[in-house]
Amino acid sequence: MSEHPQATYTNFWVYQIASEWRTTDAESRSAARDELAALLDDAASYGVAIRGVYSTVGLRPDADLMIWAVTDDFDALQRVAVAIRATTLGAMLQPRHTFPGASLGSKYSSDHAPAFMKGIPPKRYLSMYPFTKTHEWYQLPFEERRSAMGEHGRMGREYPDILTNTVSSFGISDWEFVVAFESDDVGDMVRMVEYLRPAASRPYTKLDTPIFLGVLKDLREALLRSRLRLAFRAMESGVSGVSDWPDGIQCAVTLTFDVDAETLWLSGDLANLSRPGLLSQGAYGAQVAVPFILDLLDRQGLPATFFVPGWTAETHRDAISQVHQAGHEIGHHGWLHEHASNLDAAAEEEVLRKGIAALEAITGVPPRGYRSPAWEFSPNTLNLLQQYDFSYSSNLMSHFKPWLHPGTDIVELPVQWLLDDAPFFLFGGGRPRPISTAENVYQAWIEEFDGIYLHGGLFNLTMHPQIIGRPGRLMMLGRLIEYIRARPGVWFATAGEIADYWRAQSSAESSTGG
């Protein structure tokens, strides 16, 4: 193998500033800006060059600040990122995106190198985005690919005032490349990208979003503009201003997973125990999908609530123990996915009792939340939940905001079939509906989130590991989370945390006559 050239690494850190920045006094803000600016000025001591700090205020709803770093030492990027987070201001900078890359030299052109490696100073505007080629691109003969890229390069040189920076991200991010255009004229960038659209290589681009446009700024000026933006962020998003949540919170979001495993196919028909092919769908949920979901939640730093049948807890104890050890809430979901409406009072109580025992054997405490299989409620359900000290139910559809069941302390966290993955994806077993694409579900869910957000409600998403846990669907879920996070004033919480807040608020309003 021939010797490879030394790699040069780069990273684009994209941040959104926390709302606390707006209420920080002027003297403290100034000191915090100076502290971070001094760190970036001294980045060379870490072995890193800061090519630019860019304001994205008003250009994207999910970003205020972008920092572009370059180094020959990949580990140095992480050292600087840690140092940024250790500053007073860094603690208020919420990471939204990171785009690492490596300049390794072009296989198509020996003289192609990013502008940042040629000693050319940065320009006023930066347009940066990741992109990925299709599988078909890599199946083309090398000479055909080189010819297409040669054409692309010649077309780009029609705009000599635009600096191009392309780096590879294979294996180190979700994309294959990161490209950054620099220009003193935004209009030129628009014209150039439009001009490149008919290039022969264009049909082989699979994805080239999200796009971040930033304006080169002194750090202190960029953060001053960020503070002004915070004051108007609610108006920018069209929020009605009506909210029942803590100060600064417009909408609550809870991610819930019903870990049915095989019980979905065993409930009501134990003869299915002799059908391993059918049951393997549920086994996938517990054995494969749950670890994938836990990894996604860990990377996103988000809490979730997992509703688990007692049979699943006993049969897949290791998987449910991992959920508990990861710090997520575990709620009750029957014993063998029995529908409460099909049970008499004694049988429903026995199912409830067995499920409590199975979950308590893993968590050490009885579950606080209850989700009935298929959201079925019987005339006895609410009384049984009171008797066994449950604090909330998540089964009914009367509203998109929580409520207290009259005469009880039990909070209802409403659900909706629109916010359940099963109607879109569940297939087989006598269910003739077609399988939807993840893109269609993404569109349906963001539309409903936008509506609930506008009215200050609860976005209670019901998912099943055996359904949402397919690789492509988990990618969609990650995109949905990023979409939601781009909105200001969103509170991600467990179902139990939301129920506790709503109960406390309802009690406070009752005591004051509100």
C-alpha positions in Angstrom: 0.0 0.0 0.0 1.3 3.4 -1.0 2.1 5.9 1.7 -0.8 8.3 2.5 -0.4 12.0 2.9 -0.8 13.6 6.4 -4.5 14.3 7.0 -5.7 17.7 8.1 -8.8 17.7 10.2 -11.6 20.2 10.5 -14.8 20.5 12.5 -17.8 22.8 12.4 -19.5 23.2 15.8 -23.0 24.6 15.6 -24.5 26.0 18.8 -27.8 27.4 20.0 -27.5 29.7 23.0 -29.7 29.0 26.0 -32.5 31.3 27.0 -30.7 32.0 30.3 -28.3 34.2 28.3 -31.0 36.8 27.9 -31.5 37.3 31.6 -27.9 37.4 32.5 -26.8 40.9 33.6 -24.6 42.9 31.2 -21.4 42.8 33.2 -21.6 39.0 33.5 -22.3 38.6 29.8 -19.3 40.8 28.9 -17.0 38.8 31.1 -18.3 35.5 29.7 -17.8 36.7 26.1 -14.3 37.8 26.9 -13.5 34.5 28.5 -14.6 32.5 25.5 -13.0 34.9 23.0 -9.7 34.6 24.9 -9.9 30.8 24.7 -10.5 30.9 20.9 -7.7 33.4 20.5 -5.4 31.0 22.3 -6.6 27.9 20.4 -3.2 27.5 18.9 -1.9 26.4 22.2 -4.2 23.3 21.8 -2.8 22.8 18.3 -6.0 24.2 16.6 -6.5 27.1 14.3 -9.9 28.8 14.4 -10.7 29.8 10.9 -13.8 31.7 11.8 -16.7 32.4 14.2 -20.0 32.9 12.4 -23.3 34.3 13.4 -26.3 32.3 12.2 -28.9 34.5 13.9 -32.0 34.8 11.8 -30.7 32.3 9.2 -31.8 29.1 10.9 -34.2 28.5 13.8 -31.9 25.9 15.5 -28.6 27.8 15.5 -27.0 31.0 16.7 -23.3 30.4 16.4 -20.9 28.4 14.3 -17.2 27.9 15.0 -14.9 26.5 12.3 -11.7 24.7 13.6 -8.8 23.2 11.7 -5.9 21.1 13.0 -3.4 18.3 12.1 -4.2 16.6 15.5 -7.6 15.1 15.5 -7.6 14.8 19.3 -7.0 18.5 19.6 -10.5 19.2 18.3 -12.0 17.4 21.2 -9.7 19.2 23.7 -10.9 22.6 22.4 -14.5 21.5 22.4 -14.1 20.4 26.1 -12.4 23.7 26.9 -15.3 25.7 25.3 -17.8 23.8 27.4 -15.8 24.5 30.5 -16.2 28.3 30.1 -19.1 30.2 31.7 -20.6 31.0 28.3 -19.8 27.5 26.9 -22.2 26.1 29.6 -25.0 28.1 27.9 -24.0 27.0 24.3 -26.2 24.0 23.5 -24.5 21.9 20.8 -26.9 21.3 17.9 -24.7 19.9 15.2 -21.1 18.9 14.6 -19.6 18.2 11.2 -16.1 16.7 11.4 -14.0 16.0 8.3 -10.6 15.2 7.0 -8.7 16.6 4.0 -6.9 13.6 2.5 -6.2 14.9 -1.0 -8.5 14.3 -4.0 -8.3 11.0 -6.0 -9.7 12.9 -9.0 -7.4 15.9 -9.1 -3.9 16.3 -7.7 -4.2 20.1 -7.4 -7.5 20.1 -5.6 -7.2 21.2 -2.0 -9.5 23.1 0.4 -9.0 26.9 0.4 -8.3 26.8 4.2 -5.2 24.8 3.5 -3.8 27.3 0.9 -3.3 30.1 3.3 -6.3 32.1 1.8 -8.0 34.2 4.5 -11.7 33.6 5.2 -14.4 35.6 3.5 -17.5 37.3 4.9 -20.1 34.6 4.3 -19.9 30.8 4.9 -22.3 28.3 3.5 -21.6 24.9 4.9 -23.5 21.6 4.5 -22.8 17.8 4.6 -23.6 15.6 1.7 -23.6 11.9 0.7 -23.4 10.2 -2.7 -25.6 7.4 -3.8 -24.4 3.8 -3.9 -24.7 3.9 -7.7 -21.9 6.6 -7.8 -19.4 4.2 -6.4 -20.3 1.5 -8.8 -19.3 3.7 -11.8 -15.9 3.1 -13.4 -13.3 5.4 -11.9 -12.6 7.2 -15.2 -16.3 8.0 -15.5 -16.3 9.4 -12.0 -13.1 11.4 -12.6 -14.6 12.9 -15.8 -17.8 13.9 -14.0 -15.8 15.5 -11.1 -13.6 17.3 -13.7 -16.6 18.8 -15.3 -17.9 19.8 -11.9 -14.6 21.5 -11.1 -14.5 23.4 -14.4 -18.0 24.7 -13.8 -17.2 25.8 -10.3 -14.2 27.8 -11.6 -16.6 30.0 -13.5 -17.0 31.7 -10.0 -13.4 32.4 -9.1 -14.3 34.6 -6.1 -15.9 31.7 -4.2 -13.6 29.6 -2.1 -14.4 25.9 -1.9 -13.5 23.6 1.0 -14.4 19.9 0.7 -13.4 17.4 3.2 -14.2 13.7 3.7 -16.3 12.3 6.6 -16.5 8.6 5.7 -16.8 6.6 8.9 -16.6 9.6 11.3 -20.1 11.2 10.8 -23.5 10.4 9.4 -22.4 11.8 6.0 -19.6 11.2 3.5 -18.4 14.8 2.9 -18.7 18.3 4.2 -18.5 21.2 1.9 -18.0 24.9 2.8 -18.3 27.8 0.3 -16.9 31.2 1.3 -17.8 34.4 -0.5 -18.2 38.1 0.0 -21.4 37.9 -2.0 -24.3 35.7 -1.0 -25.8 36.1 -4.4 -22.8 34.6 -6.1 -23.1 31.5 -3.9 -26.8 31.1 -4.9 -25.9 31.6 -8.6 -23.0 29.1 -8.5 -25.0 26.4 -6.8 -27.8 26.8 -9.3 -25.3 26.8 -12.1 -23.9 23.4 -10.9 -27.3 21.7 -10.8 -27.1 20.3 -14.4 -23.6 18.8 -13.8 -23.2 15.1 -14.6 -22.4 14.3 -11.0 -25.6 15.8 -9.6 -27.9 12.8 -10.0 -25.6 10.8 -7.8 -26.1 13.2 -4.8 -28.2 11.4 -2.3 -28.4 14.1 0.4 -27.0 17.6 0.8 -28.8 19.1 3.8 -28.9 20.7 6.4 -27.4 23.9 5.1 -25.9 26.5 7.5 -25.3 30.0 6.3 -23.2 32.2 8.6 -21.7 35.7 8.7 -18.1 36.0 9.9 -18.1 38.0 13.1 -16.1 38.9 16.1 -17.3 36.6 18.9 -18.5 39.4 21.1 -20.7 40.9 18.3 -22.1 37.4 17.3 -23.2 36.8 20.9 -24.7 40.3 21.2 -26.9 39.5 18.2 -27.8 36.1 19.8 -29.2 37.9 22.9 -31.3 40.2 20.8 -32.7 37.1 18.9 -33.7 35.4 22.1 -36.1 38.3 22.9 -37.9 37.8 19.6 -37.7 34.0 19.2 -41.2 33.3 20.4 -42.6 35.7 17.9 -40.4 34.3 15.1 -42.0 30.8 15.7 -45.6 32.1 15.7 -46.3 30.9 19.2 -49.7 31.9 20.6 -48.2 32.7 24.0 -50.6 30.4 25.8 -48.7 27.8 27.8 -49.4 25.6 30.9 -45.8 24.6 31.3 -42.9 26.0 33.4 -41.6 29.5 32.5 -40.0 29.6 29.1 -41.6 26.3 28.1 -44.1 26.3 25.2 -44.5 22.5 24.7 -43.7 19.3 26.5 -42.5 16.2 24.7 -42.3 12.7 26.0 -40.9 9.8 24.0 -42.5 6.5 25.0 -41.8 3.0 23.9 -44.2 0.0 24.5 -41.9 -3.0 24.7 -44.4 -5.6 23.7 -41.9 -8.1 22.4 -43.7 -11.4 21.7 -46.7 -10.5 23.8 -48.3 -8.7 20.9 -48.7 -12.0 19.1 -49.3 -14.2 22.2 -52.1 -12.2 23.8 -55.4 -14.1 23.3 -53.7 -16.9 21.3 -51.1 -18.9 23.1 -51.1 -21.3 20.2 -48.7 -18.8 18.6 -46.0 -20.2 20.9 -45.5 -22.8 18.2 -45.0 -20.2 15.5 -41.3 -19.0 15.9 -41.4 -17.0 12.6 -44.3 -14.9 13.8 -42.8 -14.4 17.3 -39.4 -13.4 15.9 -40.9 -10.0 15.1 -41.3 -9.4 18.8 -38.0 -10.9 19.7 -36.3 -8.4 17.4 -37.9 -5.6 19.4 -36.4 -6.7 22.8 -33.1 -8.1 21.7 -32.1 -5.8 18.8 -34.2 -2.7 18.8 -34.1 -1.8 22.5 -30.2 -1.5 22.5 -30.4 0.7 19.3 -33.1 2.9 20.9 -31.0 3.3 24.1 -28.0 4.3 22.0 -30.0 6.9 20.1 -31.4 8.3 23.4 -27.9 8.4 24.9 -26.4 10.2 21.9 -29.3 12.7 22.1 -29.1 13.0 25.9 -32.8 12.5 26.2 -35.0 10.7 28.8 -37.8 8.3 27.8 -40.5 6.1 29.3 -40.7 2.4 28.5 -44.0 0.7 29.1 -43.3 -3.0 29.6 -45.6 -6.0 30.0 -44.7 -8.2 33.0 -44.1 -11.2 30.7 -41.6 -9.2 28.7 -39.8 -8.1 31.8 -39.4 -11.7 32.9 -38.6 -13.2 29.5 -36.2 -10.4 28.4 -34.9 -9.3 31.8 -31.5 -8.3 30.4 -33.0 -5.9 27.9 -35.3 -4.3 30.5 -32.5 -4.1 33.0 -30.5 -2.1 30.4 -33.4 0.3 30.1 -33.5 0.8 33.9 -29.7 1.1 34.2 -29.7 3.8 31.5 -31.9 5.9 33.8 -35.1 5.7 31.9 -38.6 5.4 33.4 -40.3 2.0 33.3 -44.1 1.9 33.4 -46.8 -0.9 33.5 -48.2 -2.3 30.3 -50.2 -5.4 31.4 -48.9 -8.9 31.8 -49.3 -10.6 28.4 -50.7 -7.5 26.5 -54.3 -8.3 27.6 -57.0 -5.8 26.7 -58.5 -4.5 30.0 -61.9 -4.2 28.3 -62.0 -8.0 27.9 -61.3 -8.8 31.5 -63.6 -8.9 34.6 -62.5 -6.9 37.7 -60.7 -9.9 39.3 -58.8 -10.8 36.2 -57.8 -7.2 35.5 -56.5 -6.9 39.1 -54.5 -10.1 38.8 -52.9 -8.8 35.6 -52.1 -5.5 37.3 -50.6 -7.2 40.3 -48.5 -9.6 38.3 -47.1 -6.8 36.1 -46.2 -4.7 39.2 -44.3 -7.6 40.7 -42.3 -8.3 37.5 -41.3 -4.7 37.0 -40.5 -4.2 40.7 -38.1 -7.2 40.6 -36.0 -5.2 38.1 -36.3 -1.6 39.3 -36.7 -2.1 43.0 -39.8 0.1 43.1 -43.4 -0.3 41.9 -44.2 1.4 38.6 -45.9 4.8 38.8 -47.4 5.0 35.3 -49.8 2.7 33.5 -50.5 2.3 29.8 -53.1 -0.3 29.0 -52.4 -2.6 26.0 -54.2 -1.0 23.0 -55.1 1.9 25.4 -58.2 -0.1 26.5 -59.9 1.1 29.7 -62.5 -0.8 31.6 -65.0 0.5 34.1 -62.7 -0.9 36.8 -59.4 0.5 35.5 -59.3 3.8 37.3 -60.3 2.4 40.6 -57.6 -0.2 40.4 -55.0 2.4 39.5 -55.9 4.3 42.6 -55.9 1.2 44.7 -52.3 0.3 43.6 -51.0 3.9 44.0 -50.4 4.7 40.3 -49.7 8.4 39.7 -50.6 8.7 36.1 -52.3 6.9 33.1 -51.5 7.4 29.5 -54.5 5.9 27.6 -57.2 8.4 26.7 -57.6 10.8 23.8 -60.0 13.5 25.0 -57.4 16.4 24.6 -53.8 17.1 23.7 -53.1 18.5 27.2 -53.0 16.5 30.4 -55.7 16.5 33.0 -56.5 15.2 36.4 -59.1 12.5 36.7 -61.9 13.9 38.8 -61.7 13.0 42.4 -58.2 11.4 42.1 -54.6 12.5 42.0 -54.1 10.5 38.8 -52.9 12.5 35.8 -54.0 11.5 32.3 -51.3 12.0 29.7 -53.3 11.8 26.4 -52.4 9.7 23.5 -53.5 9.6 19.8 -53.4 7.1 17.0 -51.8 9.7 14.8 -48.8 9.8 17.2 -48.4 6.0 17.3 -46.1 4.1 15.0 -48.3 1.0 14.7 -51.0 2.4 12.4 -48.3 3.4 9.9 -46.0 0.4 10.1 -47.5 -2.6 11.7 -48.1 -5.4 9.1 -49.3 -9.0 9.0 -51.2 -11.1 11.5 -54.5 -10.2 9.9 -53.7 -6.5 9.5 -54.1 -5.8 5.7 -53.0 -2.1 5.8 -49.9 -1.2 3.7 -46.6 -0.3 5.2 -45.9 3.4 5.2 -42.6 5.0 4.3 -40.6 6.6 7.2 -40.7 9.9 5.2 -44.5 9.9 5.3 -44.6 9.3 9.0 -42.0 12.0 9.6 -44.2 14.5 7.8 -47.3 13.4 9.7 -45.5 13.7 13.0 -43.9 17.1 12.4 -47.2 18.5 11.3 -48.9 17.4 14.5 -46.0 18.6 16.6 -46.3 22.1 15.0 -50.0 22.2 15.9 -49.5 21.0 19.5 -46.5 23.4 19.9 -48.7 26.3 18.8 -51.3 25.5 21.4 -48.9 24.7 24.2 -49.8 21.0 24.5 -48.2 17.7 25.2 -46.5 15.8 22.3 -46.8 12.2 23.6 -45.2 9.9 21.0 -46.1 6.2 21.3 -43.6 3.8 19.7 -42.8 0.1 19.8 -39.3 -1.2 19.6 -40.3 -4.0 17.2 -41.8 -1.3 14.9 -39.8 1.9 15.2 -36.6 0.0 15.9 -35.8 -0.8 12.2 -32.6 1.0 11.2 -34.2 3.3 8.6 -37.0 4.3 11.0 -34.6 5.1 13.8 -32.8 7.5 11.4 -36.2 9.2 10.9 -36.8 9.4 14.6 -33.4 11.1 15.0 -34.4 13.6 12.4 -37.7 14.2 14.2 -35.9 14.8 17.4 -33.6 17.4 15.7 -36.7 19.1 14.2 -38.3 19.4 17.6 -35.2 20.6 19.3 -34.9 23.4 16.8 -38.0 25.0 18.4 -37.4 27.2 21.4 -39.1 26.3 24.7 -39.4 22.5 24.3 -39.2 20.4 27.4 -38.2 16.7 26.9 -39.2 14.7 30.0 -40.4 11.3 31.1 -44.1 10.7 31.4 -43.7 10.6 35.2 -42.0 14.0 35.3 -44.7 15.6 33.2 -47.4 14.0 35.4 -45.7 15.3 38.5 -45.5 18.8 37.2 -49.2 18.8 36.0 -50.4 17.5 39.3 -48.5 20.1 41.3 -49.8 22.9 39.1 -53.3 21.7 39.3 -53.1 21.5 43.1 -51.6 25.0 43.3 -54.4 26.4 41.1 -57.0 24.6 43.2 -55.6 26.0 46.4 -55.6 29.6 45.1 -58.9 29.3 43.4 -57.2 29.5 39.9 
